[in-house]
Amino acid sequence: MPPQHLYAVTDPATDQVVATYPTATDARIQDALSAAHGAVGWGRDTTVTERTALLTEVAALHRERRAELAATIVQEMGKPLAEAEGEIDFCIDIYTYYAQNAARFLADEPIPLSAGQGDAVLRRSPVGVLLGIMPWNFPAYQVARFAAPNLAAGNTIVLKHAPQCPASAAALEQIFTDAGFPPGAYVNVYATNEQIADVIADPRVQGVSLTGSERAGAAVAEIAGRNLKKVVLELGGSDPFILLSTDDLDATVDSAVAARLDNTGQACNAAKRFVIAEDLYTDFVARFTERFLARSPGAPLSSTAAAEHLARQVDAAVAEGATLVSAGVRQGAHFPAAVLTDVTTRHDIAHQELFGPVAMVFSAADEEHAVRIANDTPYGLGSYIFTTDPEQAQRVADRIEAGMVFVNGVLGDAAELPFGGIKRSGFGRELGRPGIEEFVNKKLIRTMSH
């Protein structure tokens, strides 16, 4: 695709390009940085109450434009309509959450003194211009969890969206403008990777948040490190779903299917590796395979290229000895649900992330073995534990190497819950109180007595 068409809406259902957007010129990038830097005074001089009032309006505009935003997501990356609408609803929750809680999160924090007289306080203030680099799989939600806390804190934002989501990028920028944010507080740029490398290095930029691939995260972190910029990285995941015991196998299987098929399996924190106690393994595999294949998504993956990449991973696993049961054959970007069994941690695929409706199932001899399988991954984002033993649940949760653990439930994300991982899944947190702590100056003010 010519450079001027780097940003394009390609409907994955038809593989047809329906709209193109011009890539930013270098002058446009400089204008965006100048605007964001020029708005830093707004963030410093306004009150948190004034800023959160604007977030309340952003939430209202998401609600008002819900149908339009959701339809755009469907066309850009193939998300089922009901899930796209749910994504916008989650955005509304996030903007509302920070509108209601930012003042409390940012309030001065008195520090008790152990010796001496006077007082001390920790004051949180904005750091300035931030760069956000967003992925295609949740075009509105990913922006919300970055923009909401940071705009509430008074930072300003330059936002680079995924090249396949330019229409969402434009619609979201318009929302911030229409909500009343001043010019420069939120600026969208259709930038190239080379331009973004220069943006990261620019002294006006104080930090970078990226959600995306491990490769992209490493590239951004390298440039940011050379330029002494803080980064938050939310990268890939291969989350384990650990089943140790259940008093309702059918309900647990339904949870497992839902956990794998969220966003047609294209979620970094979707359950991807199913680690099943050996006494439940045979029954689980039979019921899970039947229901999983029956729920084979009618929606396409984000692109034909994404489906081709997943197919290569599955073919390689079969060549290594894994057993594949599939609901059909791939057609363009449409990838049928598939289950891989006879997989062990010795298989290459056990250490890869599968982005699509393919599930790997492992048999575990006991709790100890299940934990070893779960932790035998370069990733550490989320995890799921199903057991009827509350003490076992807490014991295993403590031992899982991941940023998040959900016990006896799936799809439990919420605006107030911190999101993020460890290991090669990245570092830093979004959402909840930790999400507003990443890019603020925690300034100590100590007043000594005379």
C-alpha positions in Angstrom: 0.0 0.0 0.0 1.5 3.4 -0.9 2.7 5.5 2.1 -0.1 8.0 1.7 -2.6 5.2 2.3 -0.9 3.7 5.4 -4.1 4.6 7.3 -7.0 2.9 5.7 -10.3 1.2 6.6 -10.3 -2.2 5.1 -13.4 -4.2 5.9 -12.2 -7.6 7.0 -15.5 -9.2 6.0 -14.9 -8.4 2.4 -11.2 -7.4 2.3 -12.2 -4.2 0.5 -10.6 -0.8 1.3 -13.5 1.5 2.0 -11.7 4.6 3.1 -8.1 6.0 3.2 -6.6 8.8 5.3 -3.5 10.8 4.5 -0.4 10.0 6.5 0.7 13.0 8.5 3.4 15.2 7.1 6.4 16.0 9.3 5.0 19.6 9.6 1.7 18.2 10.8 3.5 16.2 13.5 5.3 19.3 14.7 2.0 21.2 14.8 0.5 18.5 16.9 3.4 18.6 19.3 3.3 22.3 19.5 -0.4 22.3 20.2 -0.1 19.7 22.9 2.8 21.5 24.5 0.9 24.8 24.2 -2.0 23.2 26.2 0.2 22.2 29.1 -0.7 25.4 30.8 -4.4 24.4 30.7 -3.6 21.2 32.5 -1.5 23.0 35.1 -3.9 25.9 35.8 -7.3 24.2 35.7 -8.8 22.5 38.7 -9.5 18.8 38.7 -13.2 19.6 39.0 -13.0 21.6 35.8 -11.3 18.8 34.0 -13.5 16.0 35.2 -16.6 18.0 34.1 -15.2 17.7 30.5 -14.8 13.9 31.0 -18.4 13.7 32.0 -19.2 15.4 28.7 -17.0 12.9 26.9 -19.0 10.0 28.5 -22.2 11.7 27.4 -21.0 12.0 23.8 -20.0 8.4 23.7 -23.5 7.5 24.8 -25.0 9.8 22.2 -22.8 8.5 19.4 -22.8 4.9 20.5 -24.3 3.4 17.3 -21.9 5.4 15.0 -18.8 4.5 17.0 -19.8 0.8 17.2 -20.5 0.6 13.5 -17.1 2.1 12.7 -15.4 -0.5 14.9 -17.2 -3.3 13.1 -16.1 -2.0 9.7 -12.5 -1.4 10.8 -11.6 -4.6 12.6 -14.6 -7.0 12.3 -15.8 -7.0 15.9 -19.4 -8.4 16.3 -21.8 -5.5 16.6 -23.0 -6.4 20.1 -19.5 -6.5 21.4 -18.6 -3.2 19.7 -21.6 -1.6 21.4 -20.4 -3.2 24.7 -17.0 -1.7 24.1 -18.5 1.8 23.9 -20.5 1.1 27.1 -17.2 0.2 28.9 -15.7 3.5 27.6 -18.6 5.4 29.2 -18.0 3.6 32.5 -14.3 4.5 32.4 -14.8 8.2 31.6 -17.5 8.4 34.3 -15.3 6.5 36.8 -12.4 9.0 36.5 -14.9 12.0 36.4 -16.2 10.8 39.8 -13.0 9.7 41.4 -10.1 11.7 40.1 -10.4 14.5 42.7 -10.0 11.9 45.4 -7.1 10.2 43.7 -5.3 13.5 43.1 -5.9 15.1 46.5 -2.9 16.2 48.6 -1.7 13.3 50.7 -0.3 14.3 54.2 2.7 12.4 55.3 3.1 11.8 59.1 6.5 12.9 60.2 8.6 10.5 62.4 10.8 13.3 63.8 11.0 17.0 63.8 8.3 19.6 63.5 6.4 21.1 60.6 4.4 19.1 58.0 4.9 17.3 54.7 2.5 16.6 51.9 2.7 14.6 48.6 1.1 16.6 45.8 0.2 15.1 42.5 0.5 17.3 39.4 0.6 16.7 35.7 3.9 16.0 33.9 2.9 17.5 30.5 2.6 16.0 27.0 2.1 12.2 26.7 2.2 10.0 23.6 -0.3 7.2 23.3 0.2 4.4 20.8 -3.0 2.4 20.5 -3.8 -1.0 18.9 -6.7 -2.1 16.6 -8.4 -4.7 18.7 -10.3 -2.3 21.0 -10.3 1.0 19.1 -12.3 3.0 21.6 -11.7 1.2 24.9 -7.9 1.3 24.7 -8.0 5.1 24.1 -10.4 5.5 27.1 -8.2 3.8 29.6 -5.2 6.0 28.6 -7.0 9.3 28.0 -9.4 9.4 30.9 -7.0 9.3 33.8 -4.4 11.4 32.1 -6.7 14.2 31.0 -8.2 14.2 34.5 -4.7 14.6 35.9 -4.1 17.6 33.5 -1.7 15.9 31.1 -2.1 16.6 27.4 -2.2 13.8 24.8 -0.8 13.1 21.3 -2.6 10.0 20.1 -1.4 7.6 17.4 -3.9 5.0 16.6 -3.4 1.7 14.7 -3.3 2.3 10.9 -6.4 0.2 10.4 -8.5 2.3 12.8 -8.3 5.8 11.3 -12.0 6.4 11.3 -12.3 5.6 15.0 -9.3 7.9 15.6 -11.0 10.8 13.9 -14.3 10.2 15.7 -12.7 10.1 19.1 -10.7 13.3 18.5 -13.9 15.0 17.5 -15.6 13.9 20.7 -12.8 15.5 22.8 -13.1 18.7 20.8 -16.9 18.7 21.1 -16.7 18.0 24.8 -14.9 21.3 25.3 -11.3 20.4 25.7 -9.0 23.2 24.5 -7.0 22.8 21.3 -3.9 20.6 22.0 -5.3 18.8 25.0 -6.0 15.7 22.8 -4.5 15.6 19.3 -4.8 12.7 16.9 -1.9 12.1 14.4 -1.8 9.6 11.5 1.9 9.1 12.0 4.4 6.6 10.6 6.6 4.5 12.9 9.6 6.6 11.9 7.8 9.8 12.9 6.7 8.3 16.2 10.4 7.5 17.0 11.1 11.2 16.6 8.1 12.1 18.7 9.3 9.9 21.6 12.7 11.6 21.4 11.2 15.1 21.4 11.9 16.9 24.7 8.4 18.2 24.9 7.1 14.6 25.4 7.3 13.4 29.0 6.0 9.8 28.7 4.7 7.1 26.4 1.9 4.6 26.8 1.7 1.7 24.3 -0.7 -1.1 24.0 0.3 -3.6 21.3 2.7 -6.3 20.3 5.7 -7.4 22.2 7.9 -6.3 19.3 6.3 -2.8 19.2 6.7 -2.5 22.9 10.4 -3.4 22.8 11.0 -0.9 20.0 9.2 1.9 21.9 10.9 1.1 25.2 14.3 1.2 23.6 13.8 4.6 22.1 12.2 5.9 25.3 15.0 4.5 27.4 17.6 6.3 25.4 15.7 9.5 25.9 14.9 8.9 29.6 11.2 8.8 29.1 8.8 6.8 31.3 6.7 4.2 29.5 3.7 2.0 30.3 3.5 -1.1 28.1 0.5 -3.4 27.8 1.7 -6.2 25.5 0.7 -9.7 24.6 -0.7 -12.5 26.8 -1.3 -16.2 26.8 -3.5 -16.4 29.9 -4.0 -19.8 31.6 -7.5 -21.0 32.5 -6.9 -23.5 35.3 -9.6 -25.9 36.3 -8.9 -27.9 39.4 -12.4 -28.8 40.6 -16.0 -27.9 39.9 -19.5 -28.7 41.1 -20.9 -27.6 37.7 -18.8 -28.7 34.8 -21.3 -27.4 32.2 -21.2 -23.9 33.7 -17.4 -24.0 33.9 -17.2 -25.1 30.2 -19.5 -22.2 29.3 -17.1 -19.8 31.1 -14.2 -21.3 29.3 -15.8 -20.8 25.9 -16.7 -17.2 26.7 -13.2 -16.5 28.0 -11.7 -17.7 24.7 -14.1 -16.1 22.2 -14.1 -12.6 23.6 -13.5 -10.3 20.6 -13.3 -13.3 18.4 -10.4 -14.5 20.4 -8.4 -11.3 19.7 -7.9 -10.0 23.3 -4.6 -9.9 25.0 -6.2 -11.1 28.3 -8.4 -13.8 26.8 -8.0 -17.3 28.2 -5.8 -19.1 25.7 -4.2 -22.1 27.5 -6.7 -24.4 29.3 -5.0 -26.3 32.1 -7.3 -29.0 33.3 -7.0 -31.5 36.2 -6.6 -34.9 34.8 -9.7 -36.3 36.5 -11.8 -33.7 34.6 -9.8 -33.6 31.4 -11.7 -36.1 29.3 -15.1 -34.7 30.1 -13.9 -31.1 29.8 -12.4 -31.7 26.4 -15.5 -33.4 25.0 -17.9 -30.7 26.2 -15.6 -27.8 25.6 -14.8 -28.9 22.0 -18.5 -29.4 21.2 -19.6 -26.0 22.5 -16.6 -24.2 21.3 -16.9 -25.4 17.7 -20.7 -24.8 17.8 -20.0 -21.1 18.8 -17.5 -20.7 15.9 -17.5 -17.0 15.2 -19.4 -15.7 12.3 -17.3 -12.5 12.5 -13.9 -12.3 10.7 -10.6 -11.7 12.4 -9.2 -8.2 12.0 -7.6 -8.9 8.7 -6.8 -11.7 6.2 -3.1 -11.3 7.2 -4.0 -12.0 10.9 -5.9 -15.1 9.9 -3.0 -16.3 7.8 -0.6 -15.8 10.6 -2.8 -17.8 13.0 -3.1 -20.6 10.4 0.7 -20.9 10.2 0.9 -21.2 14.0 -1.7 -24.0 14.1 -0.1 -25.8 11.2 3.2 -25.8 13.0 1.7 -27.1 16.1 0.1 -30.0 14.2 3.4 -30.7 12.6 4.9 -31.0 16.1 2.3 -33.6 17.1 -0.7 -31.6 18.5 -4.2 -32.8 17.6 -6.5 -30.3 15.9 -10.3 -30.4 15.9 -11.7 -27.5 13.8 -15.2 -26.2 12.9 -14.2 -25.8 9.3 -11.6 -24.2 7.0 -10.3 -20.6 6.9 -11.8 -18.4 4.3 -10.1 -15.0 4.0 -10.2 -13.3 7.4 -12.8 -15.8 8.7 -11.1 -18.3 11.0 -13.1 -21.3 12.3 -13.0 -22.1 16.0 -10.4 -24.8 16.7 -9.1 -26.8 19.7 -5.6 -28.1 20.0 -5.0 -31.1 22.4 -2.0 -33.3 23.0 -0.1 -30.1 23.7 2.6 -30.0 26.3 5.0 -27.2 27.4 7.6 -28.8 25.1 5.7 -27.6 22.1 6.7 -24.3 20.5 3.1 -23.2 20.4 2.7 -23.5 24.1 4.9 -20.4 24.5 3.3 -18.3 21.8 0.2 -16.0 21.8 -2.7 -17.2 19.6 -4.8 -14.2 18.5 -8.0 -15.8 17.3 -10.5 -18.5 18.2 -8.0 -21.3 18.8 -7.7 -22.9 22.3 -4.9 -25.1 23.6 -5.8 -27.7 26.2 -3.3 -29.2 28.7 -3.7 -32.0 31.2 -2.4 -31.4 34.8 -1.6 -34.2 37.2 -2.3 -32.1 40.3 -2.3 -28.5 41.6 1.5 -28.3 41.5 1.7 -29.5 37.9 -1.1 -27.0 36.9 0.8 -24.1 38.4 4.0 -25.2 36.6 2.2 -25.3 33.2 0.5 -22.0 33.9 3.7 -20.2 34.6 5.7 -21.8 31.8 5.2 -18.9 29.5 7.0 -15.7 28.6 3.8 -13.8 29.3 2.2 -12.7 32.5 -0.9 -10.7 31.9 -4.1 -12.4 33.3 -5.2 -15.8 34.5 -8.3 -17.7 35.6 -8.7 -20.2 38.4 -11.7 -22.5 38.8 -11.9 -24.5 42.0 -14.5 -25.3 44.7 -11.8 -25.0 47.4 -11.4 -21.3 48.6 -8.1 -22.0 50.2 -6.7 -23.6 47.1 -7.9 -20.6 45.1 -6.0 -18.2 47.2 -3.0 -20.5 47.3 -2.8 -20.9 43.5 -3.6 -17.2 43.0 -0.5 -16.3 45.0 1.7 -18.5 42.9 0.5 -17.5 39.5 3.0 -15.2 37.7 0.6 -12.7 36.2 -0.6 -9.2 36.8 -4.3 -10.3 37.2 -6.0 -13.3 38.6 -9.8 -14.0 38.3 -11.2 -16.8 40.5 -14.3 -18.7 39.4 -15.3 -16.2 36.8 -14.3 -14.6 33.5 -14.9 -11.3 31.7 -14.6 -9.5 35.0 -12.8 -6.4 33.9 -14.1 -3.1 35.3 -13.1 0.6 35.3 -12.0 0.4 39.0 -9.8 -2.7 38.5 -6.1 -2.2 37.6 -5.1 -3.8 34.3 -1.6 -4.8 33.4 1.0 -7.6 33.5 4.5 -8.7 34.2 7.3 -10.5 32.3 6.9 -10.0 28.5 3.4 -8.8 28.9 4.8 -5.4 29.9 4.8 -3.1 32.9 2.7 -0.4 34.4 -1.0 -0.3 35.1 -4.1 1.2 33.6 -7.6 1.7 35.1 -8.4 1.9 38.8 -6.4 4.2 41.0 -3.0 2.9 39.7 -4.0 4.1 36.2 -3.9 7.7 37.3 -0.6 7.3 39.2 1.6 6.4 36.2 2.1 9.9 34.7 1.9 12.4 37.6 4.7 14.2 39.5 4.4 13.0 43.1 6.0 16.1 44.5 7.0 16.2 48.1 6.4 19.6 49.9 8.0 19.7 53.3 7.4 22.7 55.5 9.9 23.1 58.4 8.9 24.9 61.6 10.6 28.2 62.4 
